[in-house]
């Protein structure tokens, strides 16, 4: 390839139509799990693992970065002075970060496959998304090419691609993941926006079905997922065999497994 942006896109398109296995298992997760020596990442939310793998396999690891958690990846581009606003012109190979909930936190990432002028839609390819608008956009089942709206983008990183780069770039050291602060007021049978954040993490770790609609309500299905997670990791309150409440320790562990 004459351009490493072209190499990045060629690698990304090799996986078009790839489908995840049971419990979010992917080859991209396996690769990242080996990189960080933590098997749990083989079953984690994998949109950024896919982007990072494409960077590695195309010889662009040093300019694309290697992450599993989108907010850490955003910060990496910001520290390098390579972060751009969603309103700016987009180029092929740019790394696009999405904010579906308008909360200022990146929760999905894809690669731009074509140039896009300010205000125009964007052609992308991404993993852990759905083939159309009917499915989950940030917790889907495969690798698909999509057309995205500017309004969904938080911003984008522009890797410093080198025209003569050819494979084998040195891996970057993944940043240490810090889970979000445990929210106040999050409890079974209560309504709070943080319940949606909890549900997303439960879906990413396989403790809640992908077909469950996100809701502010910490209802029965959220409680079932939390109870299963607590029991699996020995987090039940003393004397309880069924504990549907997530606590600070469980929250931190759940988010680390989902996005760390």
HELIX and SHEET records of a PDB file:
HELIX    1   1 UNK A    4  UNK A   14  1                                  11    
HELIX    2   2 UNK A   22  UNK A   24  5                                   3    
HELIX    3   3 UNK A   27  UNK A   36  1                                  10    
HELIX    4   4 UNK A   39  UNK A   43  5                                   5    
HELIX    5   5 UNK A   47  UNK A   57  1                                  11    
HELIX    6   6 UNK A   61  UNK A   64  1                                   4    
HELIX    7   7 UNK A   70  UNK A   79  1                                  10    
HELIX    8   8 UNK A  150  UNK A  152  5                                   3    
HELIX    9   9 UNK A  194  UNK A  204  1                                  11    
HELIX   10  10 UNK A  220  UNK A  232  1                                  13    
HELIX   11  11 UNK A  248  UNK A  259  1                                  12    
SHEET    1   A 6 UNK A  83  UNK A  85  0                                        
SHEET    2   A 6 UNK A 153  UNK A 157 -1                                        
SHEET    3   A 6 UNK A  95  UNK A  98 -1                                        
SHEET    4   A 6 UNK A 108  UNK A 112 -1                                        
SHEET    5   A 6 UNK A 122  UNK A 129 -1                                        
SHEET    6   A 6 UNK A 142  UNK A 148 -1                                        
END                                                                             
